[in-house]
Amino acid sequence: MTTSPPDAATHRDMTARSPTQSEVIMTQLVLPQHTNALGTAFGGQVLSWVDIAAGVCAGRHARAVCVTASFDEVHFKLPIHHGDVVNIQAIVTWTGRSSMEVRIRVDREQIDGQRQRALEAFATFVCVDSSGKPQPIAALELLTDDHRACHARAAQRRAKRLQNRTR
C-alpha cells in the first residue's frame, strides 16, 4: 500500500506570530523603464512592487503560499519621479482563519534624502494549498499598543469590506 506524502500545510508552525516577524522592507530605484512621458513612475509599476512586498509579507506570516484577494482603495498622494528611491513597508495588521490584511506604505526618497509618503494601501491575502483551497494560518500576536491599535482599525476595515461585499 502506498500513501501520499502529507500536505505541507498540515505540518506548518501555527504558533502565533507578531507583525514584526513577517514585516517586509523593500527598496526600488525608479529607472527610465518605470516612468511615463512626464518622468513619473507608472502607477501599475508601483502597484506591482506593492503586491510583491505584500505577498512576501503574507507568505512569511503563513509560511505558505498566499494569493492576493483584494486591495482597498489606493490613492497616489505624491508623484514618484525618475531617480527617486521607493521604500515599501508591508506588515500584517489582522488575521482570520485563512486570510489576513497587510498594510503597505510607500515612501519616495529624493536624492537629498527627503522622504515623503507617496501611497498607503491595505490588501487582503488568502493562504492556499497546492489546489488553491484556503488553508488555516497562525494568529497574530499583538505585542505593542501600536499593534493593537492597527489590529482594531483593521477589524473595522474588514467589517466594512464584508458589508460592501453583501451589497
N, C-alpha and C positions, 0 to 999 in steps of 0.2 A: 504494500500500500504506500503510495506517495502522497505527501502533503505539500501544500503550497507554503512558502515562507510567510510568516505572519506579516500583516500590514505594518509598515514602519510607523504609522500613526499610533498604533496601539502601544508602541514602545517609547514614545516621546516623553520627555520630562514635563510633567504637568504642574510642577511647583510654581506657585505664583511668582511673578517677576515684576520688578519695579520698572517704571518708564525709562529710566536711565540705562537699564540693561539692554534695551533694544534701540536706543537712540542712534540716529544716523546723522552725520555731518558730511556733506558732500560739497565739493568746490568745483566750479567750472569757469573757464575763461571764455568770454564771448568773442568768437572769431568771425571773420567776414562771412563764412558759410552759414552762420547762425542769425544773420541780420537781413532786414528788408532794405528797401531803397532809401529809407531815412536813416539807416545805420543803427537801428534799434533791433533788439532780439525779437525774432518771430515768437509770438505767443505760444504756438504749438511746440516750438523747441523747448521753451521754458517748462511747459506742461509735461513734456516728455521727461525732462530731468526730475521734475517734481514726482511724477509717477514712479520712476525708478527708485528715488530715495525713499518714498513712502512704502513701496513694495519690499525693499530690503528691510526696512524697519519692521513691517508686519511679519515678514518671514523670520526675522530674528526672534520676535516675541513668540510666534507659534512654533518655531523650529520645524517648519514645514512650508510647503508651497501655499502662498496666498495670492488671491486674484483680486483685482480692483472691482468693486461692486458699484461704487458711485463716488462722485465728487460733489460737494456742496458748491454753492456759488463761488466763483473765482473772480476776483477783481484785481486788475493790474493797477497798483497805486502810483507807480512811477515807471518811466521807461528805463530799460536796461540797455546801455549803449555798447557798441563795438569797443573792446578793450576793457570793459568792466569785468570784475570778478564776481561771480554769482555764488553766494553762500547759501546752502539749503540745509535746513534742520528739519528732521522728521522725528516725531515722538508719539508713542501710543498714549491716548488720553482716556480710552474707555474700552472695555472688553465685554462681550456677551458670551454665549455658548460657543459659537463658531465664527463670530465676526468681531471686528474691532474698528475703532475710529483712530485715525492718525492725523495729527496736526502737522502741517507743513508750513514753515516760514522761509521766505526767500528774501535775502538782503542783497542789494547791489553794493559793491565796494568799488569806489573810484580810485584812480591811480594815486590820489593824495591820501588814501586811507580812510576817507569818509564813508561810513556805512549808513544805508537807509533801507527801511523795509519797503520792498517792492511788491510783495504779494504774500497773502496768507490764505490758506485753504484747509479744508478738512475732507478727508477721504475715508470711505468705508471699504475694508478688505474682508474677505471671507477665506478661511483656511479650508483647503480642499485636498482630497486624496487623489490618487492617480486617475480615477474615473470621473473626477470633478464633483464628487459628493462632499458636502460640508462636513468638517471634522471638528471635534472639540478643541478648544485652546485653553491655555493656562489663564488663570485670573490675573488681574492687575494688582500689584502690591503698592498701595498708596502710602509712601513713607514721609512725605512732607506736606505742609499746608498748601503749597503750590500744586502738588499732585492732586490733592483732594479737591481744590477749587476747580482745576481743569477737568477733573472727572465729573463734578457736579454740572458744569456747563455742558460737557459732552452728553450727559444723560438728557439734558433739556433739548439739545440739538437732535438727539436720537428720537425723542418723543415727537418732535416737530416733523422729522423725516417720515416717521411711521404714519403720522396724521395726514401728511401730504400724499403719501402713497395710497391711502384708502380712498382718496377723493376721486 
